[in-house]
Each structure stands twice: as structure tokens, then as C-alpha cells.
Amino acid sequence: MARHTFGTMTLSAGIPIESIAKMMGHASISSTQVYAQVTDSKISEDMDRLIDKYKAKDKNTTNVNMEAATDTKTIPLVVKSNGRKEETV
């Protein structure tokens, strides 16, 4: 019971399974997986972290705000070729 608790709690604390395997004296990660169970709360926390990571990435790579993205106004698009104005779409 204590090995299961240790494995699950350390995994839930964000410790990599490779490190947990070494701490528990396992030569194989598959042995550690018997003891370290992924809990629903760990999955939820990991999903939240993943969502936050992509939200932050989007903020750093795009300047489109949600109001502009949902605006229904038509904006003319000017297509240029060799620096000259060719046509307005």
C-alpha cells in the first residue's frame, strides 16, 4: 500500500515517472506504472496546464483580438505585385 501511495503521490506532484522509477529502485518504468497511477485530478491539472500553455503561445504569436475576429465589417484587401497596387478584392 505504501509503495502505491508513494508512486501515485509523486506522479501527481509532477515528478517524472523516470525519476520515480529510480526512487523506487525499479529497472523498468513498466514496474513503476503498476504503483504510480494517474489520477483524474492529475489529468485535469495537466489539461489546464496545456490549455494555458497554448493560450500564452497564441498571445505571443498573434495580434488578433476577439472583437476584431468576430466583426462583420468587410475590409478591402489590396493585392500587390512587385510593390505596385494590382487590385482590390
Backbone as XML, in Angstrom:
<?xml version="1.0"?>
<chain id="A" units="angstrom">
  <residue number="1" name="MET">
    <atom name="N" x="0.819" y="-1.199" z="0.000"/>
    <atom name="CA" x="0.000" y="0.000" z="0.000"/>
    <atom name="C" x="0.860" y="1.259" z="0.000"/>
  </residue>
  <residue number="2" name="ALA">
    <atom name="N" x="1.918" y="1.301" z="0.796"/>
    <atom name="CA" x="2.766" y="2.487" z="0.869"/>
    <atom name="C" x="3.456" y="2.755" z="-0.466"/>
  </residue>
  <residue number="3" name="ARG">
    <atom name="N" x="3.850" y="1.707" z="-1.190"/>
    <atom name="CA" x="4.504" y="1.890" z="-2.488"/>
    <atom name="C" x="3.523" y="2.475" z="-3.503"/>
  </residue>
  <residue number="4" name="HIS">
    <atom name="N" x="2.279" y="2.030" z="-3.463"/>
    <atom name="CA" x="1.254" y="2.588" z="-4.361"/>
    <atom name="C" x="1.020" y="4.063" z="-4.038"/>
  </residue>
  <residue number="5" name="THR">
    <atom name="N" x="0.915" y="4.380" z="-2.764"/>
    <atom name="CA" x="0.696" y="5.768" z="-2.345"/>
    <atom name="C" x="1.873" y="6.640" z="-2.758"/>
  </residue>
  <residue number="6" name="PHE">
    <atom name="N" x="3.088" y="6.177" z="-2.505"/>
    <atom name="CA" x="4.276" y="6.943" z="-2.872"/>
    <atom name="C" x="4.320" y="7.172" z="-4.384"/>
  </residue>
  <residue number="7" name="GLY">
    <atom name="N" x="4.113" y="6.129" z="-5.153"/>
    <atom name="CA" x="4.161" y="6.248" z="-6.610"/>
    <atom name="C" x="3.113" y="7.204" z="-7.144"/>
  </residue>
  <residue number="8" name="THR">
    <atom name="N" x="1.896" y="7.074" z="-6.657"/>
    <atom name="CA" x="0.800" y="7.924" z="-7.128"/>
    <atom name="C" x="0.980" y="9.369" z="-6.683"/>
  </residue>
  <residue number="9" name="MET">
    <atom name="N" x="1.383" y="9.579" z="-5.435"/>
    <atom name="CA" x="1.540" y="10.950" z="-4.933"/>
    <atom name="C" x="2.698" y="11.682" z="-5.604"/>
  </residue>
  <residue number="10" name="THR">
    <atom name="N" x="3.804" y="10.996" z="-5.847"/>
    <atom name="CA" x="4.926" y="11.663" z="-6.506"/>
    <atom name="C" x="4.589" y="11.976" z="-7.961"/>
  </residue>
  <residue number="11" name="LEU">
    <atom name="N" x="3.881" y="11.079" z="-8.625"/>
    <atom name="CA" x="3.456" y="11.339" z="-10.003"/>
    <atom name="C" x="2.495" y="12.521" z="-10.039"/>
  </residue>
  <residue number="12" name="SER">
    <atom name="N" x="1.565" y="12.573" z="-9.097"/>
    <atom name="CA" x="0.611" y="13.685" z="-9.023"/>
    <atom name="C" x="1.297" y="15.007" z="-8.700"/>
  </residue>
  <residue number="13" name="ALA">
    <atom name="N" x="2.449" y="14.939" z="-8.040"/>
    <atom name="CA" x="3.205" y="16.151" z="-7.703"/>
    <atom name="C" x="4.036" y="16.656" z="-8.882"/>
  </residue>
  <residue number="14" name="GLY">
    <atom name="N" x="3.969" y="15.945" z="-9.999"/>
    <atom name="CA" x="4.679" y="16.395" z="-11.192"/>
    <atom name="C" x="6.075" y="15.820" z="-11.354"/>
  </residue>
  <residue number="15" name="ILE">
    <atom name="N" x="6.416" y="14.832" z="-10.544"/>
    <atom name="CA" x="7.732" y="14.195" z="-10.665"/>
    <atom name="C" x="7.696" y="13.265" z="-11.881"/>
  </residue>
  <residue number="16" name="PRO">
    <atom name="N" x="8.681" y="13.357" z="-12.770"/>
    <atom name="CA" x="8.704" y="12.475" z="-13.948"/>
    <atom name="C" x="8.766" y="11.003" z="-13.551"/>
  </residue>
  <residue number="17" name="ILE">
    <atom name="N" x="8.070" y="10.170" z="-14.315"/>
    <atom name="CA" x="7.997" y="8.744" z="-13.989"/>
    <atom name="C" x="9.378" y="8.089" z="-13.998"/>
  </residue>
  <residue number="18" name="GLU">
    <atom name="N" x="10.299" y="8.613" z="-14.816"/>
    <atom name="CA" x="11.660" y="8.072" z="-14.835"/>
    <atom name="C" x="12.341" y="8.286" z="-13.484"/>
  </residue>
  <residue number="19" name="SER">
    <atom name="N" x="12.122" y="9.437" z="-12.889"/>
    <atom name="CA" x="12.701" y="9.719" z="-11.568"/>
    <atom name="C" x="12.051" y="8.856" z="-10.499"/>
  </residue>
  <residue number="20" name="ILE">
    <atom name="N" x="10.739" y="8.690" z="-10.590"/>
    <atom name="CA" x="10.025" y="7.855" z="-9.614"/>
    <atom name="C" x="10.540" y="6.423" z="-9.688"/>
  </residue>
  <residue number="21" name="ALA">
    <atom name="N" x="10.773" y="5.933" z="-10.902"/>
    <atom name="CA" x="11.295" y="4.572" z="-11.071"/>
    <atom name="C" x="12.629" y="4.418" z="-10.347"/>
  </residue>
  <residue number="22" name="LYS">
    <atom name="N" x="13.496" y="5.405" z="-10.497"/>
    <atom name="CA" x="14.803" y="5.352" z="-9.816"/>
    <atom name="C" x="14.628" y="5.406" z="-8.303"/>
  </residue>
  <residue number="23" name="MET">
    <atom name="N" x="13.729" y="6.280" z="-7.833"/>
    <atom name="CA" x="13.483" y="6.397" z="-6.391"/>
    <atom name="C" x="12.972" y="5.090" z="-5.801"/>
  </residue>
  <residue number="24" name="MET">
    <atom name="N" x="12.174" y="4.377" z="-6.594"/>
    <atom name="CA" x="11.575" y="3.138" z="-6.106"/>
    <atom name="C" x="12.467" y="1.927" z="-6.367"/>
  </residue>
  <residue number="25" name="GLY">
    <atom name="N" x="13.603" y="2.148" z="-7.030"/>
    <atom name="CA" x="14.538" y="1.053" z="-7.284"/>
    <atom name="C" x="14.125" y="0.146" z="-8.425"/>
  </residue>
  <residue number="26" name="HIS">
    <atom name="N" x="13.321" y="0.650" z="-9.338"/>
    <atom name="CA" x="12.868" y="-0.154" z="-10.469"/>
    <atom name="C" x="13.816" y="-0.010" z="-11.654"/>
  </residue>
  <residue number="27" name="ALA">
    <atom name="N" x="14.098" y="-1.124" z="-12.306"/>
    <atom name="CA" x="14.923" y="-1.102" z="-13.513"/>
    <atom name="C" x="14.069" y="-0.751" z="-14.728"/>
  </residue>
  <residue number="28" name="SER">
    <atom name="N" x="12.767" y="-0.976" z="-14.614"/>
    <atom name="CA" x="11.859" y="-0.761" z="-15.737"/>
    <atom name="C" x="10.727" y="0.183" z="-15.335"/>
  </residue>
  <residue number="29" name="ILE">
    <atom name="N" x="10.413" y="1.106" z="-16.222"/>
    <atom name="CA" x="9.308" y="2.035" z="-15.956"/>
    <atom name="C" x="7.984" y="1.284" z="-15.878"/>
  </residue>
  <residue number="30" name="SER">
    <atom name="N" x="7.873" y="0.176" z="-16.595"/>
    <atom name="CA" x="6.621" y="-0.593" z="-16.541"/>
    <atom name="C" x="6.351" y="-1.107" z="-15.127"/>
  </residue>
  <residue number="31" name="SER">
    <atom name="N" x="7.391" y="-1.390" z="-14.367"/>
    <atom name="CA" x="7.203" y="-1.788" z="-12.959"/>
    <atom name="C" x="6.642" y="-0.622" z="-12.156"/>
  </residue>
  <residue number="32" name="THR">
    <atom name="N" x="7.150" y="0.580" z="-12.425"/>
    <atom name="CA" x="6.703" y="1.778" z="-11.713"/>
    <atom name="C" x="5.251" y="2.091" z="-12.045"/>
  </residue>
  <residue number="33" name="GLN">
    <atom name="N" x="4.850" y="1.837" z="-13.286"/>
    <atom name="CA" x="3.478" y="2.128" z="-13.699"/>
    <atom name="C" x="2.453" y="1.306" z="-12.929"/>
  </residue>
  <residue number="34" name="VAL">
    <atom name="N" x="2.861" y="0.178" z="-12.385"/>
    <atom name="CA" x="1.961" y="-0.626" z="-11.550"/>
    <atom name="C" x="1.626" y="0.137" z="-10.272"/>
  </residue>
  <residue number="35" name="TYR">
    <atom name="N" x="2.597" y="0.867" z="-9.740"/>
    <atom name="CA" x="2.428" y="1.585" z="-8.484"/>
    <atom name="C" x="1.953" y="3.023" z="-8.662"/>
  </residue>
  <residue number="36" name="ALA">
    <atom name="N" x="2.454" y="3.705" z="-9.655"/>
    <atom name="CA" x="2.133" y="5.123" z="-9.862"/>
    <atom name="C" x="0.939" y="5.236" z="-10.806"/>
  </residue>
  <residue number="37" name="GLN">
    <atom name="N" x="-0.223" y="5.459" z="-10.249"/>
    <atom name="CA" x="-1.447" y="5.567" z="-11.039"/>
    <atom name="C" x="-1.759" y="7.028" z="-11.346"/>
  </residue>
  <residue number="38" name="VAL">
    <atom name="N" x="-2.210" y="7.274" z="-12.551"/>
    <atom name="CA" x="-2.600" y="8.627" z="-12.947"/>
    <atom name="C" x="-4.011" y="8.874" z="-12.424"/>
  </residue>
  <residue number="39" name="THR">
    <atom name="N" x="-4.168" y="9.908" z="-11.612"/>
    <atom name="CA" x="-5.477" y="10.222" z="-11.037"/>
    <atom name="C" x="-6.243" y="11.175" z="-11.947"/>
  </residue>
  <residue number="40" name="ASP">
    <atom name="N" x="-7.555" y="11.232" z="-11.765"/>
    <atom name="CA" x="-8.388" y="12.156" z="-12.542"/>
    <atom name="C" x="-7.977" y="13.604" z="-12.298"/>
  </residue>
  <residue number="41" name="SER">
    <atom name="N" x="-7.618" y="13.924" z="-11.059"/>
    <atom name="CA" x="-7.206" y="15.305" z="-10.767"/>
    <atom name="C" x="-5.893" y="15.643" z="-11.471"/>
  </residue>
  <residue number="42" name="LYS">
    <atom name="N" x="-4.986" y="14.673" z="-11.602"/>
    <atom name="CA" x="-3.722" y="14.887" z="-12.323"/>
    <atom name="C" x="-4.005" y="15.146" z="-13.802"/>
  </residue>
  <residue number="43" name="ILE">
    <atom name="N" x="-4.908" y="14.392" z="-14.380"/>
    <atom name="CA" x="-5.277" y="14.592" z="-15.785"/>
    <atom name="C" x="-5.877" y="15.976" z="-15.969"/>
  </residue>
  <residue number="44" name="SER">
    <atom name="N" x="-6.757" y="16.374" z="-15.065"/>
    <atom name="CA" x="-7.387" y="17.690" z="-15.138"/>
    <atom name="C" x="-6.353" y="18.808" z="-15.026"/>
  </residue>
  <residue number="45" name="GLU">
    <atom name="N" x="-5.423" y="18.676" z="-14.082"/>
    <atom name="CA" x="-4.366" y="19.682" z="-13.912"/>
    <atom name="C" x="-3.481" y="19.767" z="-15.153"/>
  </residue>
  <residue number="46" name="ASP">
    <atom name="N" x="-3.149" y="18.613" z="-15.724"/>
    <atom name="CA" x="-2.307" y="18.593" z="-16.921"/>
    <atom name="C" x="-3.021" y="19.230" z="-18.110"/>
  </residue>
  <residue number="47" name="MET">
    <atom name="N" x="-4.319" y="18.976" z="-18.245"/>
    <atom name="CA" x="-5.093" y="19.589" z="-19.330"/>
    <atom name="C" x="-5.156" y="21.102" z="-19.148"/>
  </residue>
  <residue number="48" name="ASP">
    <atom name="N" x="-5.371" y="21.562" z="-17.922"/>
    <atom name="CA" x="-5.394" y="23.007" z="-17.650"/>
    <atom name="C" x="-4.052" y="23.649" z="-17.996"/>
  </residue>
  <residue number="49" name="ARG">
    <atom name="N" x="-2.960" y="22.971" z="-17.636"/>
    <atom name="CA" x="-1.629" y="23.489" z="-17.932"/>
    <atom name="C" x="-1.392" y="23.546" z="-19.443"/>
  </residue>
  <residue number="50" name="LEU">
    <atom name="N" x="-1.866" y="22.538" z="-20.159"/>
    <atom name="CA" x="-1.725" y="22.506" z="-21.613"/>
    <atom name="C" x="-2.514" y="23.634" z="-22.265"/>
  </residue>
  <residue number="51" name="ILE">
    <atom name="N" x="-3.733" y="23.847" z="-21.806"/>
    <atom name="CA" x="-4.570" y="24.930" z="-22.335"/>
    <atom name="C" x="-3.909" y="26.277" z="-22.068"/>
  </residue>
  <residue number="52" name="ASP">
    <atom name="N" x="-3.423" y="26.484" z="-20.849"/>
    <atom name="CA" x="-2.746" y="27.744" z="-20.507"/>
    <atom name="C" x="-1.508" y="27.960" z="-21.370"/>
  </residue>
  <residue number="53" name="LYS">
    <atom name="N" x="-0.785" y="26.892" z="-21.637"/>
    <atom name="CA" x="0.425" y="26.994" z="-22.457"/>
    <atom name="C" x="0.075" y="27.469" z="-23.864"/>
  </residue>
  <residue number="54" name="TYR">
    <atom name="N" x="-0.979" y="26.909" z="-24.453"/>
    <atom name="CA" x="-1.349" y="27.305" z="-25.807"/>
    <atom name="C" x="-1.991" y="28.682" z="-25.855"/>
  </residue>
  <residue number="55" name="LYS">
    <atom name="N" x="-2.690" y="29.063" z="-24.792"/>
    <atom name="CA" x="-3.234" y="30.427" z="-24.727"/>
    <atom name="C" x="-2.093" y="31.435" z="-24.697"/>
  </residue>
  <residue number="56" name="ALA">
    <atom name="N" x="-1.071" y="31.158" z="-23.904"/>
    <atom name="CA" x="0.087" y="32.051" z="-23.812"/>
    <atom name="C" x="0.824" y="32.107" z="-25.140"/>
  </residue>
  <residue number="57" name="LYS">
    <atom name="N" x="0.937" y="30.976" z="-25.804"/>
    <atom name="CA" x="1.611" y="30.930" z="-27.103"/>
    <atom name="C" x="0.841" y="31.761" z="-28.118"/>
  </residue>
  <residue number="58" name="ASP">
    <atom name="N" x="-0.494" y="31.647" z="-28.117"/>
    <atom name="CA" x="-1.323" y="32.425" z="-29.034"/>
    <atom name="C" x="-1.164" y="33.918" z="-28.777"/>
  </residue>
  <residue number="59" name="LYS">
    <atom name="N" x="-1.083" y="34.332" z="-27.520"/>
    <atom name="CA" x="-0.921" y="35.750" z="-27.192"/>
    <atom name="C" x="0.402" y="36.285" z="-27.726"/>
  </residue>
  <residue number="60" name="ASN">
    <atom name="N" x="1.421" y="35.450" z="-27.731"/>
    <atom name="CA" x="2.745" y="35.882" z="-28.177"/>
    <atom name="C" x="2.908" y="35.864" z="-29.692"/>
  </residue>
  <residue number="61" name="THR">
    <atom name="N" x="2.055" y="35.129" z="-30.401"/>
    <atom name="CA" x="2.266" y="34.979" z="-31.839"/>
    <atom name="C" x="1.201" y="35.629" z="-32.697"/>
  </residue>
  <residue number="62" name="THR">
    <atom name="N" x="0.135" y="36.144" z="-32.110"/>
    <atom name="CA" x="-0.910" y="36.757" z="-32.922"/>
    <atom name="C" x="-1.407" y="38.025" z="-32.259"/>
  </residue>
  <residue number="63" name="ASN">
    <atom name="N" x="-1.774" y="38.986" z="-33.057"/>
    <atom name="CA" x="-2.276" y="40.253" z="-32.544"/>
    <atom name="C" x="-3.763" y="40.419" z="-32.809"/>
  </residue>
  <residue number="64" name="VAL">
    <atom name="N" x="-4.460" y="39.374" z="-33.132"/>
    <atom name="CA" x="-5.886" y="39.444" z="-33.429"/>
    <atom name="C" x="-6.651" y="39.393" z="-32.119"/>
  </residue>
  <residue number="65" name="ASN">
    <atom name="N" x="-7.514" y="40.399" z="-31.893"/>
    <atom name="CA" x="-8.345" y="40.315" z="-30.696"/>
    <atom name="C" x="-9.690" y="39.711" z="-31.075"/>
  </residue>
  <residue number="66" name="MET">
    <atom name="N" x="-10.418" y="39.224" z="-30.097"/>
    <atom name="CA" x="-11.660" y="38.512" z="-30.373"/>
    <atom name="C" x="-12.718" y="39.415" z="-30.983"/>
  </residue>
  <residue number="67" name="GLU">
    <atom name="N" x="-12.768" y="40.687" z="-30.623"/>
    <atom name="CA" x="-13.755" y="41.588" z="-31.213"/>
    <atom name="C" x="-13.500" y="41.750" z="-32.700"/>
  </residue>
  <residue number="68" name="ALA">
    <atom name="N" x="-12.261" y="41.918" z="-33.080"/>
    <atom name="CA" x="-11.927" y="42.069" z="-34.497"/>
    <atom name="C" x="-12.213" y="40.780" z="-35.256"/>
  </residue>
  <residue number="69" name="ALA">
    <atom name="N" x="-11.984" y="39.652" z="-34.623"/>
    <atom name="CA" x="-12.201" y="38.373" z="-35.292"/>
    <atom name="C" x="-13.681" y="38.098" z="-35.523"/>
  </residue>
  <residue number="70" name="THR">
    <atom name="N" x="-14.555" y="38.687" z="-34.709"/>
    <atom name="CA" x="-15.986" y="38.442" z="-34.862"/>
    <atom name="C" x="-16.701" y="39.601" z="-35.531"/>
  </residue>
  <residue number="71" name="ASP">
    <atom name="N" x="-15.972" y="40.643" z="-35.906"/>
    <atom name="CA" x="-16.552" y="41.804" z="-36.570"/>
    <atom name="C" x="-17.038" y="41.393" z="-37.957"/>
  </residue>
  <residue number="72" name="THR">
    <atom name="N" x="-18.199" y="41.902" z="-38.360"/>
    <atom name="CA" x="-18.773" y="41.510" z="-39.650"/>
    <atom name="C" x="-18.507" y="42.522" z="-40.748"/>
  </residue>
  <residue number="73" name="LYS">
    <atom name="N" x="-17.784" y="43.588" z="-40.453"/>
    <atom name="CA" x="-17.464" y="44.578" z="-41.478"/>
    <atom name="C" x="-16.536" y="43.970" z="-42.522"/>
  </residue>
  <residue number="74" name="THR">
    <atom name="N" x="-16.724" y="44.400" z="-43.768"/>
    <atom name="CA" x="-15.855" y="43.954" z="-44.843"/>
    <atom name="C" x="-14.681" y="44.910" z="-44.963"/>
  </residue>
  <residue number="75" name="ILE">
    <atom name="N" x="-13.500" y="44.363" z="-45.013"/>
    <atom name="CA" x="-12.292" y="45.165" z="-45.142"/>
    <atom name="C" x="-11.681" y="44.850" z="-46.503"/>
  </residue>
  <residue number="76" name="PRO">
    <atom name="N" x="-11.435" y="45.875" z="-47.334"/>
    <atom name="CA" x="-10.847" y="45.600" z="-48.650"/>
    <atom name="C" x="-9.429" y="45.056" z="-48.524"/>
  </residue>
  <residue number="77" name="LEU">
    <atom name="N" x="-9.120" y="44.109" z="-49.365"/>
    <atom name="CA" x="-7.798" y="43.508" z="-49.385"/>
    <atom name="C" x="-7.089" y="43.985" z="-50.638"/>
  </residue>
  <residue number="78" name="VAL">
    <atom name="N" x="-5.958" y="44.602" z="-50.470"/>
    <atom name="CA" x="-5.181" y="45.103" z="-51.602"/>
    <atom name="C" x="-4.086" y="44.097" z="-51.902"/>
  </residue>
  <residue number="79" name="VAL">
    <atom name="N" x="-4.105" y="43.579" z="-53.118"/>
    <atom name="CA" x="-3.108" y="42.608" z="-53.544"/>
    <atom name="C" x="-2.028" y="43.354" z="-54.310"/>
  </residue>
  <residue number="80" name="LYS">
    <atom name="N" x="-0.773" y="43.188" z="-53.901"/>
    <atom name="CA" x="0.327" y="43.894" z="-54.553"/>
    <atom name="C" x="1.245" y="42.901" z="-55.249"/>
  </residue>
  <residue number="81" name="SER">
    <atom name="N" x="1.772" y="43.332" z="-56.360"/>
    <atom name="CA" x="2.739" y="42.536" z="-57.090"/>
    <atom name="C" x="3.919" y="43.442" z="-57.401"/>
  </residue>
  <residue number="82" name="ASN">
    <atom name="N" x="5.101" y="43.049" z="-56.990"/>
    <atom name="CA" x="6.311" y="43.856" z="-57.190"/>
    <atom name="C" x="6.167" y="45.251" z="-56.601"/>
  </residue>
  <residue number="83" name="GLY">
    <atom name="N" x="5.445" y="45.386" z="-55.491"/>
    <atom name="CA" x="5.306" y="46.668" z="-54.825"/>
    <atom name="C" x="4.265" y="47.587" z="-55.426"/>
  </residue>
  <residue number="84" name="ARG">
    <atom name="N" x="3.614" y="47.197" z="-56.521"/>
    <atom name="CA" x="2.589" y="48.045" z="-57.141"/>
    <atom name="C" x="1.210" y="47.526" z="-56.775"/>
  </residue>
  <residue number="85" name="LYS">
    <atom name="N" x="0.261" y="48.423" z="-56.627"/>
    <atom name="CA" x="-1.115" y="48.040" z="-56.340"/>
    <atom name="C" x="-1.705" y="47.419" z="-57.602"/>
  </residue>
  <residue number="86" name="GLU">
    <atom name="N" x="-2.198" y="46.186" z="-57.483"/>
    <atom name="CA" x="-2.764" y="45.488" z="-58.628"/>
    <atom name="C" x="-4.288" y="45.544" z="-58.621"/>
  </residue>
  <residue number="87" name="GLU">
    <atom name="N" x="-4.886" y="45.107" z="-57.518"/>
    <atom name="CA" x="-6.344" y="45.107" z="-57.469"/>
    <atom name="C" x="-6.822" y="45.093" z="-56.028"/>
  </residue>
  <residue number="88" name="THR">
    <atom name="N" x="-8.047" y="45.532" z="-55.840"/>
    <atom name="CA" x="-8.682" y="45.476" z="-54.535"/>
    <atom name="C" x="-9.711" y="44.368" z="-54.579"/>
  </residue>
  <residue number="89" name="VAL">
    <atom name="N" x="-9.628" y="43.467" z="-53.628"/>
    <atom name="CA" x="-10.544" y="42.324" z="-53.586"/>
    <atom name="C" x="-11.632" y="42.595" z="-52.588"/>
  </residue>
</chain>
